[in-house]
Amino acid sequence: MMNNLLKGKKGIIFGALNPDSIAWKVAVRAHEEGATVTLSNTPVAIRMGETNQLGEQINAEVIGADATNVEDLENLIKKSMEALGGKIDFILHSIGMSPNVRKGRHYSDLDYNYLDKTLDVSAVSFHKVLQVARKLDAINEWGSVIALSYVAAQRSFFGYNDMADAKALLESIARSFGYIYGRERNVRVNTISQSPTITTAGNGVKGFDRLLDFSERMSPLGNATGDECADYCITLFSDLTKKVTMQNLFHDGGFSNMGMSLRALEQYEKGLDKHCACDDEKPSADEHRYD
Ligand SMILES: NC(=O)c1ccc[n+]([C@@H]2O[C@H](COP(=O)([O-])OP(=O)(O)OC[C@H]3O[C@@H](n4cnc5c(N)ncnc54)[C@H](O)[C@@H]3O)[C@@H](O)[C@H]2O)c1
């Protein structure tokens, strides 16, 4: 549905790797709502992924940047202002990656160099984006910046590993920078805590299929899809939400306020005759004890 909610607005969208990416769906919706955007991803993701196809589809310049690299971000933001013909109105940070998850390191046996990387890519990069944008005075008054988060920032989730710590930091950065950017220039900074969603990053989470099913059964409205997340982002980029800032906004069908649902309980009861939900997979003793 097109409502011209972003008519004339300019944005930067990080993280559109392929059509499953949440950022891809946001870019398409932003374009439909009248915005012009630049797209950014790492040079290797641009080479291996489909970001350039999206650029052609929505007539957006694609500018490579490693979001952990301040010089890359300066170049990206300057080039975006040139390409778009002025200051930016909105930014989507849709970036996450954990080498510990990728390499199968258990949370009780983290590689700390990997942890540094997880935190830098998935959380500190958000601070870097905000700091560079502010120093370049790149965002218009009443602009809006969003990063994507997950409820593992507040609660423990099997298999989410060090990404939980990254998301907690990400949400904290939104509050701390939101205060400064709001007070000085009326710029909003929020995180959206999204349901589990089938994407390249999502599939990296251990037991993702079961998490998706559990979350669906627990949420009174069901899991929020990537397309629905894109719709929500559009409202937060629009002028209809000008006083929303420093928030972590749950977009999860109600999951985060549930304790137990009948649909989840019934499924749980079906498995009670088994000794343990892990029976079929024969986990190691350590995994069984700690996961
Ligand atoms: N999929 C889910 O279940 C889910 C749920 C809640 C929140 N999120 C969050 O949504 C965001 C987007 O993930 P997605 O699910 O669309 O997966 P995705 O794999 O499509 O997107 C992740 C993006 O991060 C990019 N990226 C990785 N390292 C980078 C770096 N150094 N610099 C710049 N970009 C880099 C990747 O190239 C990719 O485009 C992430 O923050 C993720 O944690 C996802």
The ligand as a MOL file (V3000), in Angstrom:
LIG
                    3D

  0  0  0     0  0            999 V3000
M  V30 BEGIN CTAB
M  V30 COUNTS 44 48 0 0 0
M  V30 BEGIN ATOM
M  V30 1 N 16.4740 -12.7240 11.0690 0
M  V30 2 C 16.0740 -12.6630 12.3310 0
M  V30 3 O 15.5290 -13.6130 12.8950 0
M  V30 4 C 16.2690 -11.3710 13.0940 0
M  V30 5 C 15.4860 -11.1200 14.2430 0
M  V30 6 C 15.7010 -9.9490 14.9690 0
M  V30 7 C 16.6940 -9.0600 14.5500 0
M  V30 8 N 17.4290 -9.3350 13.4340 0 CHG=1
M  V30 9 C 18.4880 -8.4030 13.0390 0
M  V30 10 O 18.1840 -7.8470 11.7800 0
M  V30 11 C 19.3970 -7.3680 11.2040 0
M  V30 12 C 19.4560 -7.8010 9.7470 0
M  V30 13 O 19.6170 -9.1780 9.6320 0
M  V30 14 P 18.8100 -10.1020 8.6140 0
M  V30 15 O 18.0650 -11.0920 9.4420 0
M  V30 16 O 18.0820 -9.2820 7.6200 0 CHG=-1
M  V30 17 O 19.9920 -10.9290 7.9250 0
M  V30 18 P 20.9610 -10.6210 6.6760 0
M  V30 19 O 22.0060 -11.6810 6.7510 0
M  V30 20 O 20.1750 -10.5280 5.4300 0
M  V30 21 O 21.5970 -9.1890 7.0130 0
M  V30 22 C 22.7490 -8.9990 7.7930 0
M  V30 23 C 23.5960 -7.9930 7.0270 0
M  V30 24 O 24.7160 -7.5440 7.7960 0
M  V30 25 C 25.7300 -7.2540 6.8390 0
M  V30 26 N 27.0330 -7.0920 7.4780 0
M  V30 27 C 27.7460 -8.0390 8.1610 0
M  V30 28 N 28.9200 -7.5050 8.5760 0
M  V30 29 C 28.9320 -6.2160 8.1520 0
M  V30 30 C 29.8670 -5.1420 8.2810 0
M  V30 31 N 31.0530 -5.3080 8.9090 0
M  V30 32 N 29.5740 -3.9410 7.7130 0
M  V30 33 C 28.3980 -3.7540 7.0490 0
M  V30 34 N 27.4630 -4.7340 6.9150 0
M  V30 35 C 27.7470 -5.9450 7.4460 0
M  V30 36 C 25.6580 -8.4730 5.9400 0
M  V30 37 O 26.4060 -8.3260 4.7340 0
M  V30 38 C 24.1620 -8.5850 5.7140 0
M  V30 39 O 23.7490 -7.7850 4.6180 0
M  V30 40 C 20.5290 -7.8870 12.0850 0
M  V30 41 O 20.9130 -6.8870 13.0100 0
M  V30 42 C 19.8520 -9.0220 12.8260 0
M  V30 43 O 20.4960 -9.3430 14.0470 0
M  V30 44 C 17.2250 -10.4550 12.6920 0
M  V30 END ATOM
M  V30 BEGIN BOND
M  V30 1 1 1 2
M  V30 2 2 2 3
M  V30 3 1 2 4
M  V30 4 1 4 5
M  V30 5 2 4 44
M  V30 6 2 5 6
M  V30 7 1 6 7
M  V30 8 2 7 8
M  V30 9 1 8 9
M  V30 10 1 8 44
M  V30 11 1 9 10
M  V30 12 1 9 42
M  V30 13 1 10 11
M  V30 14 1 11 12
M  V30 15 1 11 40
M  V30 16 1 12 13
M  V30 17 1 13 14
M  V30 18 2 14 15
M  V30 19 1 14 16
M  V30 20 1 14 17
M  V30 21 1 17 18
M  V30 22 2 18 19
M  V30 23 1 18 20
M  V30 24 1 18 21
M  V30 25 1 21 22
M  V30 26 1 22 23
M  V30 27 1 23 24
M  V30 28 1 23 38
M  V30 29 1 24 25
M  V30 30 1 25 26
M  V30 31 1 25 36
M  V30 32 1 26 27
M  V30 33 1 26 35
M  V30 34 2 27 28
M  V30 35 1 28 29
M  V30 36 1 29 30
M  V30 37 2 29 35
M  V30 38 1 30 31
M  V30 39 2 30 32
M  V30 40 1 32 33
M  V30 41 2 33 34
M  V30 42 1 34 35
M  V30 43 1 36 37
M  V30 44 1 36 38
M  V30 45 1 38 39
M  V30 46 1 40 41
M  V30 47 1 40 42
M  V30 48 1 42 43
M  V30 END BOND
M  V30 END CTAB
M  END
